[in-house]
Amino acid sequence: MIELNGKPYGLVLLDTNVLSEFLLAPKEWGPLLVHKYFLKSIIPSYSAFSVVEITSRPEVFEKFIDIFSAFPAIMLDGYDSIFQKEMEHYSTGKLPSPVVISPAFVRAPGLDPREGTRKLFETAGLEQKARQWKSSAKSILDGMLGLRPNFPPKGSTYSLSEIARFVDVASRQQIELRAKGFFRDLKSRSEELDISRFPSILITSLIVFYKFYVDKRRPADSDVFDIIIGSVLPYVDAVITEAGMRSIISTIQRRHKLLNLAPATSLAEARDEIPMYKNLAEGANTPG
């Protein structure tokens, strides 16, 4: 939940594929968001990485410019920038805002809203940032997977206490690797690290655990994207994502107390509630 001009708004995180479908049919998706989550004031949100991904589809990116230059939507931090904010806010005990920008509220002098939004993203250097995110996320993923030989389950499955130990070790390791000066300063003051002030790190550790430590499968590029986008899950009110990620989020919601979300929704479940997709399915099944 965020506040704009004194009014609270719920943030619904759309992953890249959901964002693409929303952009192609916003009038169909809008009522679903309001009905599904019972929030009077809904603002769709998306990762900056998703914007980079949809630029490879010009027709979708043009829709992005058309719609979000006028319609309020929020671009959220990537996993590195939200971590930096958490570190800056650490001493206050308060969580930072995950908001990067809302294009509809930005106006460039001498440009209409549409061209101003285009200019905003052209000058943001998102492609370079995406390369940095992907490179960094892969190294972090490799580091977390490197813990696997040291974390076999004692029984046939992992207990909650074993998962909690993994999350604690993996999260502390990531904080130390990514913020050596911060970690060193804490130790110099003999101050114990409070990892609860880094929810983006905790959710990353849990996503990695449920993706790779339970099934022991090999990572793919899409897994890195899931980590980047999923790092802001503790900062949103709802999420619509692909079925695999939805299953992981639902498991984390059920077994852990980190996420305060409405029940996660898969893209397929969302489609089932939108008349446009029902009509398409019925048309496809109609003879002739």
Rosetta blueprint (number, residue, H / E / L):
1 M L
2 I E
3 E E
4 L E
5 N L
6 G L
7 K E
8 P E
9 Y E
10 G E
11 L E
12 V E
13 L E
14 L E
15 D L
16 T H
17 N H
18 V H
19 L H
20 S H
21 E H
22 F H
23 L H
24 L H
25 A L
26 P H
27 K H
28 E H
29 W H
30 G H
31 P H
32 L H
33 L H
34 V H
35 H H
36 K H
37 Y H
38 F L
39 L L
40 K L
41 S L
42 I E
43 I E
44 P E
45 S E
46 Y E
47 S E
48 A H
49 F H
50 S H
51 V H
52 V H
53 E H
54 I H
55 T L
56 S L
57 R L
58 P H
59 E H
60 V H
61 F H
62 E H
63 K H
64 F H
65 I H
66 D H
67 I H
68 F H
69 S L
70 A L
71 F L
72 P L
73 A L
74 I E
75 M E
76 L E
77 D L
78 G L
79 Y H
80 D H
81 S H
82 I H
83 F H
84 Q H
85 K H
86 E H
87 M H
88 E H
89 H L
90 Y H
91 S H
92 T H
93 G L
94 K L
95 L L
96 P L
97 S L
98 P L
99 V E
100 V E
101 I E
102 S L
103 P H
104 A H
105 F H
106 V L
107 R L
108 A L
109 P L
110 G L
111 L L
112 D L
113 P H
114 R H
115 E H
116 G H
117 T H
118 R H
119 K H
120 L H
121 F H
122 E H
123 T L
124 A L
125 G L
126 L H
127 E H
128 Q H
129 K H
130 A H
131 R H
132 Q H
133 W H
134 K H
135 S H
136 S H
137 A H
138 K H
139 S H
140 I H
141 L H
142 D H
143 G H
144 M H
145 L H
146 G L
147 L L
148 R H
149 P H
150 N H
151 F L
152 P L
153 P L
154 K L
155 G L
156 S L
157 T L
158 Y L
159 S L
160 L H
161 S H
162 E H
163 I H
164 A H
165 R H
166 F H
167 V H
168 D H
169 V H
170 A H
171 S H
172 R H
173 Q H
174 Q H
175 I H
176 E H
177 L H
178 R H
179 A L
180 K H
181 G H
182 F H
183 F H
184 R H
185 D H
186 L H
187 K H
188 S H
189 R L
190 S L
191 E L
192 E L
193 L L
194 D L
195 I H
196 S H
197 R H
198 F L
199 P H
200 S H
201 I H
202 L H
203 I H
204 T H
205 S H
206 L H
207 I H
208 V H
209 F H
210 Y H
211 K H
212 F H
213 Y H
214 V L
215 D L
216 K L
217 R L
218 R L
219 P L
220 A L
221 D H
222 S H
223 D H
224 V H
225 F H
226 D H
227 I H
228 I H
229 I H
230 G H
231 S L
232 V L
233 L H
234 P H
235 Y H
236 V L
237 D L
238 A E
239 V E
240 I E
241 T E
242 E L
243 A H
244 G H
245 M H
246 R H
247 S H
248 I H
249 I H
250 S H
251 T H
252 I H
253 Q H
254 R H
255 R H
256 H L
257 K L
258 L L
259 L L
260 N L
261 L L
262 A L
263 P L
264 A L
265 T E
266 S E
267 L H
268 A H
269 E H
270 A H
271 R H
272 D H
273 E L
274 I L
275 P H
276 M H
277 Y H
278 K H
279 N H
280 L H
281 A H
282 E H
283 G H
284 A H
285 N L
286 T L
287 P L
288 G L
